[in-house]
Amino acid sequence: MPDLTRRVSAFRKSDWLRAGVLCILVLLTSTARPSVLVAVPFLLLVGTNAFRGYAISGATLIAIIIVMVGPYDSMWYLERGWALLLGGCFFGLSIARPKMKISDRALEAVFGALVLGTILMTLMSGAWNIVDWVISDRVRATVAQVIALGGSEGLAPALITALYQTADVQILIFPALTALASMSALLLSWWLFIFFSGRSEEAFGPVKDFRFNDHLIWMLVVGLFLLFTRWSEPLQRLGSNAVVFIGALCAVRGAAVIVFITGGFSFLGYAMTLLGLVIVPPVILGGAVLIGIADIYLDFRKRLEQLAAR
């Protein structure tokens, strides 16, 4: 395995750190099996390129096993159908616009898959109700398993209530969570593709340069409007999902601004940020969201570059 050893040593520490963060994000936000969201796009990328070697062959075999195994129930078909839409859009963008930033490519692939999924569900009567029921059943079953493992008699009633309340919130905003998990999974599958294929290009761009189309802020505005006007429950749910998804992107953009200004985090900086997310997550996340929104209008990084050039 000398070729794999060389690749491991060639990848920078920051690449491994980003891959680890993406893996955690997929695990925390995905209502589908995270491994499937990563494996299907990876197979589509590998299947269209002629690669040889033990490393890429082994990774491809593992991905095939991940995709094929599992109980062949409604969730099995649903998560693989979504992963196929997602991977197809990502692959198409990789072919059509290879110079596009990988983060932009992943984000546009998520939007493309959402549009295609919406069209398919519109053409199939009752499809959304089925999807909503399947996801709800999966989330509640997972909570029930967690409670059973912990022993319902040994767990405090307040904790059990909190678990079920968390499940209800997850069910409400699962489209936004799925979109976030899907974007993270696409970036992770691209990283795996670059790693195992032995390409010399950088898997990710610098975190400090992360940004998205500024016009997406209108999705946040419309989402807040639908959320607070309370016209109907479906529109309110649509608004809450738009707020969560775009709010998360703004938080990442805010973090990118902070990294740009500080020049990067040390190990202590990462530890303190993680501690803050555990102790006071609303303060840390809210601050990052506000900085990200402000950057859309003020473009802090451009202004700082102009000041430095004087």
SVG drawing of the C-alpha trace seen along z (x, -y; Angstrom):
<svg xmlns="http://www.w3.org/2000/svg" viewBox="-53 -54 58 60">
<polyline fill="none" stroke="black" stroke-width="0.4" points="0.0,0.0 2.8,-2.5 0.6,-4.6 -2.0,-5.1 0.8,-5.9 2.1,-8.6 -1.4,-10.1 -2.0,-10.1 1.3,-12.0 0.7,-14.4 -2.7,-15.6 -2.3,-18.6 -3.4,-18.5 -6.1,-21.2 -7.6,-18.9 -8.0,-16.1 -9.4,-18.5 -12.0,-19.8 -12.9,-16.3 -13.4,-15.4 -15.7,-18.4 -17.7,-17.5 -18.1,-13.9 -19.4,-15.3 -21.8,-17.6 -23.2,-14.8 -23.7,-12.6 -25.4,-15.3 -27.8,-16.6 -28.7,-13.6 -32.0,-11.9 -30.9,-9.4 -27.9,-7.1 -24.9,-9.4 -22.8,-6.6 -25.3,-6.4 -25.2,-10.2 -21.4,-9.9 -21.2,-6.6 -23.5,-7.2 -21.9,-10.5 -18.5,-8.9 -19.5,-5.9 -20.8,-8.3 -17.5,-10.2 -15.4,-7.0 -17.5,-5.2 -16.9,-7.9 -13.1,-7.8 -10.7,-5.0 -8.7,-4.4 -6.5,-1.5 -4.9,-0.6 -5.8,1.3 -6.8,-1.8 -9.5,-3.1 -10.7,0.5 -11.1,1.1 -12.9,-2.2 -15.2,-1.5 -16.0,2.0 -16.8,0.6 -19.1,-2.1 -21.0,0.5 -21.5,2.6 -22.8,-0.4 -25.3,-1.2 -26.5,2.3 -27.0,3.6 -29.8,2.8 -33.4,3.6 -35.3,3.0 -38.0,0.9 -39.4,-2.5 -36.5,-4.4 -34.0,-2.3 -35.4,-3.4 -36.0,-6.9 -32.5,-7.7 -30.9,-6.1 -33.2,-7.9 -32.3,-11.2 -28.6,-10.3 -28.9,-9.5 -30.5,-12.8 -27.9,-14.6 -25.0,-12.8 -26.3,-13.1 -26.6,-16.9 -23.1,-17.1 -21.6,-15.0 -23.3,-17.0 -22.0,-20.3 -18.5,-18.7 -18.6,-18.0 -20.3,-21.2 -18.5,-23.6 -15.2,-22.0 -13.7,-25.3 -16.5,-26.2 -15.6,-26.3 -16.3,-23.0 -18.5,-24.6 -20.6,-26.4 -20.8,-23.2 -22.1,-21.3 -24.6,-24.0 -26.0,-24.2 -26.2,-20.4 -28.4,-20.5 -30.7,-23.1 -30.9,-21.1 -31.8,-17.9 -34.4,-19.8 -36.0,-21.2 -36.0,-17.8 -37.4,-16.1 -40.1,-18.7 -41.1,-18.2 -41.2,-14.4 -43.4,-14.7 -45.7,-17.1 -46.2,-14.6 -46.9,-11.8 -50.0,-12.3 -49.5,-12.0 -45.7,-11.5 -44.8,-14.3 -47.1,-12.8 -45.4,-9.4 -41.9,-11.0 -43.0,-12.9 -44.4,-9.8 -41.3,-7.7 -38.9,-10.3 -41.1,-10.9 -41.3,-7.1 -37.5,-6.8 -36.8,-9.7 -39.3,-8.5 -38.0,-4.9 -34.4,-6.1 -35.5,-8.0 -37.3,-4.9 -34.2,-2.9 -32.0,-5.4 -34.5,-5.3 -34.6,-1.5 -30.8,-1.3 -30.6,-3.7 -33.4,-1.9 -36.6,-3.9 -36.8,-3.3 -33.3,-4.7 -33.8,-7.8 -35.3,-10.9 -38.8,-11.8 -37.6,-15.3 -34.8,-13.8 -37.3,-11.5 -39.6,-14.4 -36.6,-16.5 -35.7,-13.6 -39.2,-13.5 -39.3,-17.3 -36.0,-17.2 -37.4,-14.6 -40.4,-16.7 -38.2,-19.7 -36.0,-17.4 -39.1,-16.1 -40.3,-19.7 -37.1,-20.9 -35.8,-17.7 -35.8,-19.2 -33.3,-21.8 -31.3,-19.3 -31.2,-17.0 -30.0,-19.8 -27.2,-20.7 -26.2,-17.0 -26.3,-16.6 -24.0,-19.5 -21.6,-18.2 -21.8,-14.7 -21.0,-16.0 -17.9,-17.8 -16.8,-14.7 -17.4,-12.4 -15.3,-14.8 -12.5,-14.7 -12.6,-10.9 -12.5,-10.9 -9.5,-13.2 -7.8,-11.2 -8.2,-7.7 -7.8,-8.8 -4.4,-10.2 -5.1,-13.6 -2.7,-16.4 -5.3,-19.1 -6.5,-20.5 -9.8,-19.0 -11.1,-22.1 -10.5,-25.8 -9.5,-27.9 -12.2,-28.2 -11.6,-32.0 -12.8,-32.3 -16.2,-30.6 -19.1,-32.7 -22.3,-32.0 -24.5,-34.0 -25.6,-37.1 -29.1,-36.9 -29.8,-33.8 -30.4,-36.3 -33.8,-36.8 -34.6,-33.2 -33.9,-34.1 -36.1,-37.2 -39.0,-35.3 -38.6,-32.4 -38.8,-34.8 -41.9,-36.4 -43.6,-33.1 -42.5,-32.0 -44.0,-35.0 -47.1,-35.7 -48.4,-32.2 -50.7,-32.1 -50.8,-28.3 -48.9,-25.4 -47.3,-24.3 -46.1,-27.8 -44.8,-28.3 -42.9,-25.0 -41.5,-26.1 -40.4,-29.3 -38.7,-27.6 -36.8,-25.3 -35.6,-28.2 -34.5,-30.1 -32.6,-27.1 -30.8,-26.3 -29.8,-29.9 -29.1,-30.7 -26.6,-27.8 -24.9,-29.0 -24.6,-32.5 -23.1,-31.0 -20.4,-29.3 -19.8,-32.5 -19.5,-34.4 -16.9,-31.8 -15.0,-32.3 -14.9,-36.0 -13.5,-35.4 -10.9,-33.0 -9.9,-35.6 -9.5,-38.3 -7.6,-36.2 -5.5,-34.3 -6.8,-31.0 -7.5,-29.1 -4.9,-27.5 -5.7,-24.2 -6.7,-26.3 -9.0,-28.4 -10.8,-25.3 -11.1,-23.9 -12.6,-27.2 -15.0,-27.4 -16.1,-23.8 -16.5,-24.5 -18.6,-27.6 -20.8,-25.6 -21.5,-23.1 -22.1,-25.7 -23.7,-28.6 -24.6,-27.5 -27.1,-30.2 -24.5,-32.9 -21.8,-31.4 -24.1,-30.4 -26.1,-33.6 -23.0,-35.7 -21.7,-33.8 -25.0,-34.2 -25.1,-38.0 -21.5,-38.3 -22.4,-36.3 -25.4,-38.4 -23.5,-41.6 -20.8,-40.3 -23.3,-40.0 -23.9,-43.7 -20.5,-45.0 -18.1,-42.4 -15.6,-42.7 -12.9,-40.7 -12.9,-42.9 -12.7,-46.0 -9.8,-44.6 -7.9,-43.7 -8.4,-47.2 -7.2,-48.7 -4.1,-46.4 -3.3,-47.4 -3.1,-51.1"/>
</svg>
